[in-house]
């Protein structure tokens, strides 16, 4: 029994030390941007950074160097701060990361957030071959052309989950898609650029219509894009005031999902600690009862021996 207690005590201490160490390893923060990762030149943007626990200070890193420090404004927002960018330029476009401090510990850096400034060059022209209405299984080619010589072209499909495709070229570049499916239907635009973070104005939209299958004689409608980035882009470039567009996040972890994962980890650690503590208490109680019974038997035997001598 004593050997079992010793083993469980060692396990309990090891778990306790492991839990303490895990608590000291702060979770990676989440980072995102509003209104979009593509910001027209001169327009504002806001970078959000969300940590875990009682974060007391945040750091924003730009292109590998420290850019800004921020402290939470009030207790309800202890795990969230915002870093405003008053006007987007080629000097504020690039890669951002953030970190936070809780007590004396600093977290690791967040996943990278790439911000792009648009509207720096001429407007490119986008076309599609063989036509904008095709059947599922066909191949299509988007051609993006810019009068001013550049080095890189980007093709984007409307929608919050869209990611840009990259091609290199001086005056034009081609983007080959296929065999296409109904998932390829939508609104496309292209940009020209001299680097990954400074883009031209967007081209006019080109809608790709894809017929679902060989037996279908109608073309599937394009995806609904009235609330995606393109509308917010036109509002920011065409007017001085706008409604707040929907948030687009380029980070791998959604803020709500990030906090949920952190809560689950803490509950799991707490549950394991409670189980070990309960087992230890049960074994200690069993050992105490065993010792008590042994003491009673020894005491009874001693009394009987004394009576025999008398």
The 8 nearest C-alpha neighbors of each residue, nearest first, counted from 0:
[[1, 3, 2, 4, 286, 5, 282, 285],
 [0, 2, 4, 3, 5, 286, 6, 283],
 [3, 1, 5, 4, 0, 6, 7, 8],
 [4, 2, 6, 0, 5, 1, 7, 8],
 [5, 3, 1, 7, 2, 6, 8, 0],
 [4, 6, 2, 8, 3, 7, 1, 9],
 [5, 7, 9, 3, 8, 4, 10, 2],
 [8, 6, 10, 4, 9, 5, 11, 3],
 [7, 9, 11, 5, 10, 6, 4, 12],
 [8, 10, 6, 12, 7, 11, 13, 5],
 [11, 9, 7, 13, 8, 12, 14, 6],
 [12, 10, 8, 14, 13, 9, 7, 275],
 [11, 13, 15, 9, 14, 10, 16, 8],
 [12, 14, 10, 16, 15, 11, 9, 17],
 [15, 13, 17, 11, 16, 12, 18, 10],
 [14, 16, 12, 18, 13, 17, 11, 19],
 [15, 17, 19, 13, 14, 18, 12, 20],
 [18, 16, 14, 20, 19, 15, 13, 21],
 [19, 17, 21, 15, 20, 16, 14, 22],
 [18, 20, 16, 22, 17, 21, 15, 23],
 [19, 21, 17, 23, 22, 18, 16, 24],
 [22, 20, 18, 24, 23, 19, 17, 25],
 [21, 23, 19, 20, 24, 18, 25, 265],
 [22, 24, 20, 21, 25, 19, 104, 18],
 [25, 23, 21, 22, 26, 20, 106, 104],
 [26, 24, 106, 23, 27, 22, 105, 107],
 [27, 25, 28, 106, 24, 51, 50, 107],
 [26, 28, 109, 107, 106, 108, 25, 29],
 [29, 27, 50, 109, 49, 26, 98, 30],
 [28, 30, 49, 48, 254, 109, 252, 50],
 [29, 31, 48, 47, 250, 49, 28, 109],
 [32, 30, 248, 47, 46, 250, 249, 48],
 [31, 33, 46, 45, 47, 248, 35, 34],
 [34, 32, 35, 246, 45, 44, 247, 46],
 [33, 35, 246, 244, 32, 245, 44, 247],
 [36, 34, 33, 37, 247, 32, 38, 246],
 [35, 37, 114, 115, 38, 32, 113, 247],
 [38, 36, 115, 35, 116, 114, 117, 39],
 [37, 39, 116, 117, 115, 36, 40, 35],
 [40, 38, 117, 116, 42, 118, 41, 37],
 [39, 41, 87, 88, 42, 116, 117, 118],
 [42, 40, 86, 87, 39, 88, 43, 85],
 [41, 43, 86, 87, 40, 39, 38, 44],
 [44, 42, 86, 85, 84, 87, 41, 45],
 [43, 45, 84, 33, 83, 34, 85, 46],
 [44, 46, 83, 33, 32, 82, 84, 81],
 [45, 47, 32, 82, 81, 31, 83, 33],
 [48, 46, 81, 31, 30, 80, 32, 82],
 [49, 47, 30, 80, 29, 79, 81, 97],
 [50, 48, 79, 29, 28, 78, 30, 80],
 [49, 51, 28, 78, 99, 79, 54, 29],
 [52, 50, 78, 54, 53, 26, 258, 49],
 [51, 53, 54, 78, 50, 101, 77, 25],
 [52, 54, 77, 101, 55, 78, 51, 102],
 [53, 55, 101, 78, 100, 52, 56, 77],
 [56, 54, 101, 100, 70, 53, 71, 77],
 [55, 57, 70, 100, 99, 54, 69, 71],
 [58, 56, 99, 69, 98, 68, 70, 100],
 [59, 57, 68, 98, 97, 67, 99, 60],
 [58, 60, 97, 67, 66, 96, 65, 68],
 [59, 61, 65, 96, 66, 64, 95, 97],
 [62, 60, 95, 64, 63, 66, 94, 65],
 [63, 61, 94, 64, 95, 93, 60, 96],
 [62, 64, 61, 60, 65, 95, 94, 96],
 [65, 63, 60, 61, 62, 66, 59, 95],
 [64, 66, 60, 67, 59, 61, 63, 58],
 [65, 67, 60, 59, 61, 64, 68, 58],
 [68, 66, 59, 58, 65, 69, 60, 82],
 [69, 67, 58, 57, 59, 70, 56, 66],
 [68, 70, 57, 56, 58, 67, 71, 80],
 [69, 71, 56, 55, 57, 72, 68, 80],
 [72, 70, 77, 80, 73, 76, 55, 79],
 [73, 71, 70, 76, 74, 77, 80, 75],
 [72, 74, 76, 75, 71, 77, 70, 79],
 [73, 75, 77, 76, 72, 71, 78, 53],
 [76, 74, 73, 77, 78, 72, 79, 71],
 [77, 75, 79, 74, 78, 73, 71, 72],
 [76, 78, 74, 71, 75, 79, 53, 54],
 [77, 79, 50, 76, 49, 54, 51, 53],
 [80, 78, 49, 76, 77, 48, 50, 71],
 [79, 81, 48, 71, 47, 49, 82, 69],
 [82, 80, 47, 46, 83, 48, 45, 79],
 [81, 83, 46, 45, 47, 84, 80, 69],
 [84, 82, 45, 44, 85, 46, 81, 43],
 [83, 85, 44, 43, 86, 45, 87, 82],
 [86, 84, 43, 83, 44, 87, 42, 41],
 [87, 85, 41, 43, 42, 84, 88, 40],
 [86, 88, 41, 40, 42, 43, 91, 116],
 [89, 87, 90, 91, 40, 116, 41, 92],
 [88, 90, 92, 91, 197, 116, 87, 196],
 [91, 89, 88, 92, 93, 87, 116, 197],
 [92, 90, 88, 89, 87, 93, 84, 114],
 [93, 91, 114, 89, 115, 90, 196, 116],
 [92, 94, 114, 196, 113, 91, 62, 115],
 [95, 93, 113, 62, 112, 61, 111, 114],
 [96, 94, 61, 112, 60, 111, 62, 113],
 [97, 95, 60, 111, 109, 59, 108, 112],
 [96, 98, 59, 109, 58, 108, 60, 48],
 [99, 97, 108, 58, 106, 57, 107, 109],
 [100, 98, 57, 56, 106, 105, 58, 54],
 [101, 99, 105, 56, 54, 104, 55, 106],
 [100, 102, 54, 104, 55, 53, 103, 105],
 [101, 103, 104, 100, 55, 54, 53, 105],
 [102, 104, 101, 100, 105, 23, 55, 106],
 [103, 105, 101, 100, 102, 106, 23, 25],
 [106, 104, 100, 99, 101, 107, 103, 98],
 [107, 105, 25, 99, 98, 27, 100, 26],
 [106, 108, 27, 98, 109, 105, 25, 26],
 [107, 109, 98, 97, 96, 27, 106, 110],
 [110, 108, 28, 96, 97, 27, 29, 98],
 [109, 111, 250, 96, 112, 108, 251, 30],
 [112, 110, 96, 95, 94, 109, 113, 250],
 [111, 113, 95, 94, 249, 96, 250, 114],
 [112, 114, 94, 93, 95, 111, 115, 36],
 [115, 113, 36, 92, 93, 37, 94, 112],
 [114, 116, 196, 37, 92, 197, 36, 38],
 [115, 117, 38, 197, 39, 40, 92, 37],
 [118, 116, 198, 39, 199, 119, 40, 200],
 [117, 119, 200, 199, 39, 40, 120, 198],
 [118, 120, 199, 117, 198, 200, 197, 40],
 [121, 119, 199, 118, 200, 122, 198, 191],
 [122, 120, 199, 200, 123, 147, 119, 145],
 [121, 123, 200, 202, 201, 199, 120, 124],
 [124, 122, 145, 202, 144, 121, 190, 143],
 [123, 125, 144, 202, 143, 145, 126, 122],
 [126, 124, 143, 142, 202, 189, 144, 123],
 [127, 125, 142, 141, 143, 124, 128, 205],
 [126, 128, 141, 140, 130, 131, 142, 129],
 [129, 127, 130, 140, 139, 141, 126, 131],
 [128, 130, 139, 127, 131, 140, 133, 138],
 [131, 129, 128, 132, 127, 133, 139, 207],
 [130, 132, 207, 208, 127, 133, 206, 128],
 [133, 131, 208, 130, 209, 207, 134, 218],
 [134, 132, 209, 210, 208, 131, 137, 135],
 [135, 133, 210, 209, 137, 136, 211, 212],
 [134, 136, 180, 179, 210, 137, 211, 209],
 [137, 135, 178, 179, 134, 180, 138, 177],
 [138, 136, 178, 135, 179, 134, 177, 133],
 [137, 139, 177, 178, 176, 179, 136, 140],
 [140, 138, 176, 128, 175, 177, 129, 137],
 [139, 141, 175, 128, 174, 127, 176, 142],
 [140, 142, 127, 174, 173, 126, 175, 128],
 [141, 143, 173, 126, 125, 172, 127, 174],
 [144, 142, 125, 171, 172, 124, 189, 173],
 [143, 145, 171, 124, 123, 170, 142, 125],
 [144, 146, 123, 170, 147, 171, 124, 191],
 [145, 147, 170, 148, 144, 123, 121, 122],
 [148, 146, 145, 149, 170, 121, 120, 169],
 [149, 147, 170, 169, 146, 145, 150, 168],
 [148, 150, 169, 193, 192, 151, 170, 147],
 [149, 151, 169, 193, 168, 167, 192, 148],
 [152, 150, 167, 192, 168, 191, 166, 193],
 [153, 151, 191, 166, 190, 165, 192, 167],
 [152, 154, 165, 190, 164, 189, 163, 191],
 [155, 153, 189, 164, 163, 188, 190, 165],
 [156, 154, 163, 188, 187, 189, 157, 162],
 [155, 157, 187, 186, 161, 158, 185, 188],
 [158, 156, 186, 187, 161, 155, 185, 224],
 [157, 159, 161, 227, 160, 156, 224, 228],
 [158, 160, 161, 227, 247, 157, 228, 162],
 [161, 159, 158, 162, 157, 247, 156, 248],
 [162, 160, 158, 159, 156, 157, 155, 163],
 [161, 163, 155, 160, 164, 156, 159, 154],
 [164, 162, 155, 154, 153, 165, 161, 156],
 [163, 165, 154, 153, 155, 162, 166, 174],
 [164, 166, 153, 152, 163, 154, 167, 151],
 [167, 165, 152, 151, 172, 153, 168, 164],
 [168, 166, 151, 150, 152, 172, 165, 169],
 [167, 169, 150, 172, 171, 151, 170, 166],
 [168, 170, 149, 148, 150, 171, 167, 151],
 [171, 169, 148, 145, 144, 168, 149, 146],
 [170, 172, 144, 143, 168, 169, 145, 142],
 [173, 171, 168, 143, 142, 166, 152, 167],
 [174, 172, 142, 141, 143, 175, 140, 171],
 [173, 175, 141, 140, 142, 176, 172, 166],
 [176, 174, 140, 139, 173, 141, 177, 138],
 [177, 175, 139, 138, 140, 179, 178, 174],
 [178, 176, 138, 179, 137, 139, 175, 136],
 [177, 179, 136, 138, 137, 176, 180, 135],
 [178, 180, 177, 136, 135, 137, 183, 138],
 [179, 181, 135, 182, 183, 136, 209, 178],
 [180, 182, 183, 209, 184, 211, 135, 210],
 [183, 181, 180, 184, 179, 185, 209, 222],
 [184, 182, 181, 180, 179, 185, 209, 207],
 [185, 183, 207, 208, 181, 182, 221, 209],
 [184, 186, 221, 222, 207, 206, 183, 157],
 [185, 187, 206, 157, 205, 156, 204, 207],
 [188, 186, 156, 205, 204, 155, 157, 206],
 [189, 187, 204, 202, 155, 154, 201, 203],
 [188, 190, 154, 153, 202, 201, 155, 143],
 [191, 189, 153, 201, 199, 152, 198, 123],
 [190, 192, 152, 199, 198, 151, 153, 149],
 [193, 191, 198, 151, 194, 149, 197, 199],
 [192, 194, 150, 149, 151, 197, 195, 191],
 [195, 193, 192, 196, 197, 151, 198, 150],
 [194, 196, 197, 192, 193, 115, 198, 151],
 [195, 197, 115, 194, 93, 92, 116, 198],
 [198, 196, 116, 194, 115, 192, 117, 195],
 [199, 197, 192, 117, 191, 190, 119, 116],
 [198, 200, 120, 118, 119, 191, 117, 190],
 [199, 201, 118, 122, 117, 121, 120, 190],
 [202, 200, 190, 189, 122, 199, 188, 203],
 [203, 201, 123, 188, 189, 124, 122, 125],
 [202, 204, 188, 201, 205, 125, 124, 123],
 [205, 203, 188, 187, 186, 202, 206, 125],
 [204, 206, 187, 186, 188, 207, 203, 126],
 [207, 205, 186, 185, 187, 208, 204, 131],
 [206, 208, 131, 184, 185, 132, 186, 205],
 [207, 209, 132, 184, 131, 218, 221, 219],
 [210, 208, 133, 134, 181, 184, 218, 219],
 [209, 211, 218, 134, 219, 135, 212, 133],
 [210, 212, 135, 181, 209, 215, 219, 134],
 [213, 211, 215, 214, 135, 210, 134, 216],
 [212, 214, 215, 211, 134, 216, 135, 210],
 [215, 213, 212, 216, 211, 217, 210, 134],
 [214, 216, 212, 213, 217, 211, 210, 218],
 [217, 215, 214, 218, 210, 213, 212, 211],
 [218, 216, 215, 210, 219, 211, 220, 209],
 [217, 219, 210, 209, 208, 220, 216, 211],
 [218, 220, 210, 209, 208, 217, 211, 221],
 [221, 219, 218, 222, 208, 184, 209, 185],
 [220, 222, 185, 184, 208, 223, 219, 206],
 [221, 223, 185, 224, 220, 184, 186, 158],
 [222, 224, 225, 221, 226, 185, 227, 158],
 [225, 223, 227, 226, 222, 158, 157, 229],
 [226, 224, 227, 223, 230, 229, 228, 231],
 [225, 227, 224, 230, 228, 245, 231, 244],
 [228, 226, 224, 158, 229, 225, 230, 159],
 [227, 229, 231, 230, 232, 226, 158, 157],
 [228, 230, 232, 231, 227, 233, 157, 224],
 [231, 229, 233, 232, 228, 227, 234, 225],
 [230, 232, 234, 228, 229, 233, 244, 235],
 [233, 231, 229, 235, 230, 234, 228, 236],
 [234, 232, 230, 236, 231, 235, 237, 229],
 [233, 235, 231, 237, 232, 236, 238, 241],
 [236, 234, 232, 233, 237, 238, 231, 241],
 [235, 237, 233, 234, 238, 232, 39, 239],
 [236, 238, 234, 233, 235, 239, 232, 240],
 [239, 237, 240, 234, 235, 236, 241, 233],
 [238, 240, 235, 241, 237, 236, 234, 42],
 [241, 239, 238, 242, 235, 234, 237, 243],
 [242, 240, 234, 243, 235, 239, 238, 231],
 [241, 243, 244, 240, 231, 234, 245, 235],
 [242, 244, 241, 245, 34, 231, 246, 33],
 [245, 243, 34, 231, 242, 246, 226, 228],
 [244, 246, 34, 247, 243, 226, 227, 33],
 [245, 247, 33, 34, 244, 248, 35, 32],
 [248, 246, 35, 33, 245, 34, 159, 32],
 [247, 249, 31, 250, 32, 246, 35, 36],
 [250, 248, 31, 112, 251, 247, 36, 113],
 [249, 251, 252, 248, 30, 31, 110, 112],
 [252, 250, 249, 253, 110, 29, 248, 30],
 [251, 253, 250, 257, 29, 254, 256, 30],
 [252, 254, 256, 255, 257, 251, 29, 250],
 [255, 253, 257, 256, 29, 258, 252, 49],
 [256, 254, 258, 257, 253, 259, 252, 260],
 [255, 257, 259, 253, 254, 258, 260, 252],
 [258, 256, 254, 260, 255, 259, 253, 252],
 [259, 257, 261, 255, 260, 256, 262, 254],
 [258, 260, 256, 262, 261, 257, 255, 263],
 [261, 259, 263, 257, 262, 258, 256, 264],
 [260, 262, 258, 264, 259, 263, 265, 257],
 [263, 261, 259, 265, 264, 260, 258, 266],
 [264, 262, 260, 266, 265, 261, 267, 259],
 [265, 263, 267, 261, 262, 266, 260, 268],
 [264, 266, 268, 262, 267, 263, 269, 261],
 [267, 265, 269, 263, 268, 264, 270, 262],
 [268, 266, 270, 264, 265, 269, 263, 271],
 [269, 267, 265, 271, 270, 266, 272, 264],
 [268, 270, 266, 272, 267, 271, 265, 273],
 [271, 269, 267, 273, 272, 268, 266, 274],
 [272, 270, 274, 268, 273, 269, 275, 267],
 [271, 273, 269, 275, 270, 274, 276, 268],
 [274, 272, 276, 270, 271, 275, 277, 269],
 [275, 273, 271, 277, 276, 272, 278, 270],
 [276, 274, 278, 272, 277, 273, 11, 279],
 [275, 277, 273, 279, 278, 274, 272, 280],
 [278, 276, 274, 280, 279, 275, 273, 281],
 [279, 277, 281, 275, 276, 280, 282, 274],
 [278, 280, 276, 282, 281, 277, 283, 275],
 [281, 279, 283, 277, 278, 282, 284, 276],
 [282, 280, 278, 284, 279, 283, 277, 285],
 [281, 283, 285, 279, 284, 280, 286, 278],
 [282, 284, 286, 280, 285, 281, 279, 287],
 [283, 285, 287, 281, 282, 286, 280, 288],
 [284, 286, 282, 288, 283, 287, 289, 281],
 [285, 287, 289, 283, 284, 288, 282, 290],
 [286, 288, 284, 290, 289, 285, 283, 291],
 [289, 287, 291, 285, 290, 286, 292, 284],
 [290, 288, 286, 292, 287, 291, 285, 293],
 [289, 291, 293, 287, 288, 292, 294, 286],
 [292, 290, 288, 294, 293, 289, 287, 295],
 [291, 293, 295, 289, 294, 290, 288, 296],
 [294, 292, 290, 296, 291, 295, 297, 289],
 [295, 293, 291, 297, 292, 296, 298, 290],
 [294, 296, 298, 292, 297, 293, 299, 291],
 [297, 295, 299, 293, 298, 294, 300, 292],
 [298, 296, 294, 300, 299, 295, 293, 301],
 [297, 299, 295, 301, 296, 300, 294, 302],
 [300, 298, 296, 302, 301, 297, 295, 303],
 [299, 301, 297, 303, 302, 298, 296, 304],
 [302, 300, 298, 304, 299, 303, 297, 305],
 [301, 303, 305, 299, 304, 300, 298, 306],
 [302, 304, 300, 306, 301, 305, 299, 307],
 [305, 303, 301, 307, 302, 306, 300, 308],
 [304, 306, 302, 308, 307, 303, 301, 309],
 [307, 305, 309, 303, 304, 308, 302, 301],
 [306, 308, 304, 309, 305, 303, 302, 301],
 [309, 307, 305, 306, 304, 303, 302, 301],
 [308, 306, 307, 305, 304, 303, 302, 301]]
